């Protein structure tokens, strides 16, 4: 065994702020690590260490050369991060035709969408809350821009995009990203299934005859396709490519799919999606063109050449109006739609990638990142956008799970616009189609098919050996129906509308099912002079009618006791139902007494005591403390009341001794809250 002392790990040094002995910084002077260097070096999964513990690759090597030359350190960083960089290159190539198409949908020049691709991509990668997620111009956002551009011009669109960014950033700063928890799992399943189908069907637009001679004609073509939903390529009446062109395009698609699927089984040293794009390109220019045939390439859609953008107020091609209340009145509806659709799609994609990578993104930070990207996009004459779902999934499947992959995608897109466009224009669009078909396959939740089939079967069939494929995988039929509804709306309209419809439908079904679980047990006393009702379940607007129907007001004796110890009173409807029930007994000259109420219900009734009437107010005001019970509906674990830890006062402690962070009694009971971890820095330490 070697007695050589292991090299000092740069990550450990980053935590202590020390430096290696005799180590020089990039600038040639020995100095402690700065906060920027420490943060960059310490990012999880972003720097790599060899067997001896030496840090290499990632941002650590950009700051810490480890005694190597700057060139050698930079080269080792490139080697370690090549998959992140190449994944970004692949994604940028796939973004080009989509950015052009969505620009035409919105009624603006292609360069406006191309600039949005790199501006949104860069700033969401730097400021956003989900490493590896790609942003740019998207169809869902483009569709709400059409009327504003047609009515007032592209200058108003830029203001609308800026305002949308301000809304998104404010939403994130106020913690609104947490609302994504309201999205049920069936909606997520329907979302990803519909997304996979939509992305797949959209690729058939590449098999249409391209006419780049007129932007207006192409724009009208995109509008007609948009109006037909996801199946528009098959219903828009536009001419398909035919003959040898169609055959060679099919060959390109198959070659791209074959390379993308098979290459990872042989070697993962090179991104399979990028290889899937390059191989058909070689076939096109080495075989197809020399024998006298050709297929559509990116240049046939639109040239991607352009210049570096400047603020729109200084750009002579735009006549920007002055900011005024009249201008805001014209753009605010479009801005709200852009902001809402952008946040919805971005947060849904963030949740999807969280599941794919078994990591957790920061939703509020992502809203801020999306807002920042849209603000900068509007300032520099881009159409803004949100997370591009297909490219994000492509990036993750290629191994692009860090911010570096998203940054490299945005920077390569800018490089394409400024310099590399002659080469990019040579790529066959069919090559991109083949890669996206593979992405579609990985996007769809195929196991959900068995779940839906099993749910639709009667129990006898589910347990029959003949139907082993489906098996006993039944869920609530309302959940299965939610998946199908979201998929259908996605295909007919768009993803954002589908998610909203799915959430509304799931909420209604949950309210209906919860209202159906209410129970009322009637017990008549032996002397038949009194009756006791035990109410269980949840009492809220959806359960009021069944609640009222359970009582036999006319047939009950003169003394009635109603206990709510196993019931939770939730809303104003429930309070009014209790009032109404008491009034009905009063009309029959019968005395009703309410007792044994749960703690959470007691709080509700206390806060609404001036809304309580007659016997209700009298009964609830004299309930003994012994009759107040936590109730199963409120009890999550031992030591919890109403779904939370009891306060020091509720445990009988002296509130005058309460100090910040908990009292000594809190510590003895183990109820002192754990200190919250410091929030992760998002802006610096990118890689």
Buried (B, 14 or more C-beta within 10 A) or exposed (E): EEEEEEBBBBBBBBEEEEBBEEBBBEEEEEEEBEEBBBBBBBBEEBBBBEEEEBBBBBBBBBBBBBEBEEEEBBEBBEEBBBBBBBBBBBBBBBBBBBBBBBBBBBBBBBBBBBBBBBBBBBBBBBBBBBBBBBBBBBBBBBBBBBEBBEEBBBBBBBBBBBBBBBBBBBBBBEEBBEEBEEBBEBBBBBBBBBBBBBBBBBBBBBBBEBEEEEBEEBBEBBBBBBEBBBBBBEEBEBEEBEEBBBBBBBBBBBBBBBBBBEBBEEEEEBBBBBBBBBBBBEBBBEEBBEEEBBBBBBBBBBBBBBEEBEEBEEEEEBEBBEEEEEBEEBBBEBBBBBBBBBBBBBBBBBBBBBEBBEBEBBBBBBBBBBBBBBBBBBBBBBBBBBBBBBBBBBBBBBBBBBBBBBBBBBBBBBBBBEEBBEEBBBBBBBBBBBBBBBBBEEBBBEEBBEBBBBBBBEEEEBEEEEBEEBBEBBBEEBBBBBBBBBBBBBBBBBBBBBBBBBBEBBEEBBBEEBBEEBEBEEEEEEEEEBBBBBBBBBBBBBBBEBBBEBBEBEEBBEBBBBBBBBBBBBBEBBBBBBBBBBBBBBEEEBBBBBBBBBBBBBBBBEEBEEBBBEBBBBBBEEBEEEBBBBBEBBBEEEEBBBEEBBEBEEBEBEEEEBEEEBBEBBEEBEBBEEEEEEEEEBEBBBB
